[in-house]
Amino acid sequence: MYKEPWISIDEYPDQHAQNLLTELMSEISWQHQLSGKVVKLLAKREDRDDVLVATKSGFAVVHMTWSGKEECQPYPLFKEFDDLESLEAQLIVDSKYF
């Protein structure tokens, strides 16, 4: 499903994937719209600080800040996708302009 610049999280060592997830969860405050909604880390974008996650209601691309701490609203910035079709359309655009 993933084309450059996206790479499946399964292509990374387990520790790297865990570090990404730990950082992401530390950045999301309890007030953030994704708080309590992130289910699984799916992919990482190689040319940006973006990760793709599965949420309880679909998918989200999250632009991580790498601050190592909880962020103030509206950070980390994200874009939600309600279904696989809309996500795949975005991934095609990302690949086209990579």
N, C-alpha and C positions, 0 to 999 in steps of 0.2 A: 504493500500500500504506500510506503514512503519512498519518495524520490528526493534527490539532493535539492535543497540543503537539509532536509529532515533525515534523521537516522533513528531507527527503532532503539528504544532504551535497552532492548535485549542484546544489542551489539556491543554494549559497554560492559566492563566488569561490574559485578554485583555491587562492589563497594562504591564505585562511581555513581551508579544509579541511586544507591541509598543516600550518598552525600547530596545529590541534587534534590532528592525528595525532602531531606532534612532541612536544607537551606530554604526551599520553597515554603515549607510549613512554618518555618521561623519568621518569614516575611509577611505571612498572611495574618492580619490582626483579627480579633473576634468580631470586629465591625465590618470587615471586608466582605464583599458579596460572595466570595468563594469559601468563606469560613465554614468548615464542616461539610463542604460539598465535594472536595477532591477525593476521588476513589482510587485512582491509579495513575502513575506516571507512564506515558506511552512512548514519547519520542523527544528528541532534543534537536533544535535547529543549530547547525554548525556555524553559520555566519552571524548569529545574533545570540543574545542571552535569553532565548525563548525556549519554553518547554511546552509540550502538548500533554494534557491530562484528560483522563476520563472523569466526568463529574456525575453526580446523581441525576442530573437532567440532560446530559449530553456530553459535550467536549468543551475544552477551553485552551486557548493558546495564551500563555502567561509570560510576560516579559519580566524576568527576574532582575532584581537590583543588585544582588550579591553584597548587601550591606551586613549580612550576618545577624540582623535584628528585625524585630517587628516594625513594619512600615506604617506611616500615616496614610490616611485615605488620600488619593485614590490608588496608591501603590500597593503591590505591584499591579501595573496595568495589565489588562487581559481583554480577550475577545471571546465571547461564547458562541457555540454552535449547537443548535438544538438537535441536529441529526447528522448522520454520517454523510449524506449527500452534500450538505452545505460545507462540512469540513473538507471533504475531498475536493470540492471546487476551490477552496482557499489553498489547499496544498498544491493544486495544479498551478495556480497563480504564483505561488512562492517558487516553484520549480522553474517556471517560465522566466522569471526575472532574476534568477540566481546567477 
